[in-house]
Amino acid sequence: MLKGQTLVFDADDTLWENNVLFERVIEGFLDWVSGPEDRTRTRVLLDEIEARNAVTLGYGAGMFRQSLRECLEALNGRTPTNAENARVEDLLTPLTNRRIELIEGVEETLLALSADHELLLLTKGNLEEQRRKVDASRIAHHFRGIHIVPEKNVDTYRQLSAGLGLEAERMWMIGNSPKSDILPALRAGLKTVYIPHEHTWVLEHDEFRPEEATLVLRTFAELLDHF
């Protein structure tokens, strides 16, 4: 087993459940605005709007709220009414008043890993929103550093290793997203652990073969078999 490594953890859908909450909101939105024959078309439209808004608005509930409103406007051909905007806010309640649900095995595994390794957390999104989630998770004390960035790309990983004076080849990025966690980290010289999540956001998918990752695990707790 490896010892003395720097383990960098993604947060959303790696340490705690996240995208499944967005999916539940989307299901409620589709129930409201689309008939059975239109659901797929409406979902494609919403995904396109989110992809566009993520570039300018970043990630998180604020961008998602704006995307739902724009999708509603596109479907109806008019600005949403106050009542419709209020309905959107009702749908968003699970996100705005959320509790953090850690993925099974996370707390115990982090505690064990911290005895032999340096742990870092790297998450992307709105600074205040991500900070609230980190605080609510009650696991921040396991990490030497918590880094919240607007985007995860090759430069993000290079800047992280250089800024902390770490050797990239002794760093492991652990996450569920091919687009944000695995592929750019590999290109920056890090090793990677891919832990797939069934509810990974569609915009986090990429052209990717799991065997490209250094390790592929089924569960978070399996990290203890390797580190």
Secondary structure, 3 states (H helix, E strand, C coil): CCCCCEEEECCECCCECCHHHHHHHHHHHHHHHCCCCCHHHHHHHHHHHHHHHHHHHCCCHHHHHHHHHHHHHHHHCCCCCHHHHHHHHHHCHHHHCCCCCECCCHHHHHHHHCCCCEEEEEEECCHHHHHHHHHHHCCHHHCCEEEEECCCCHHHHHHHHHHCCCCHHHEEEEECCHHHHHHHHHHCCCEEEECCCCCCCHHHCCCCCHHHCCEECCCHHHHHHCC
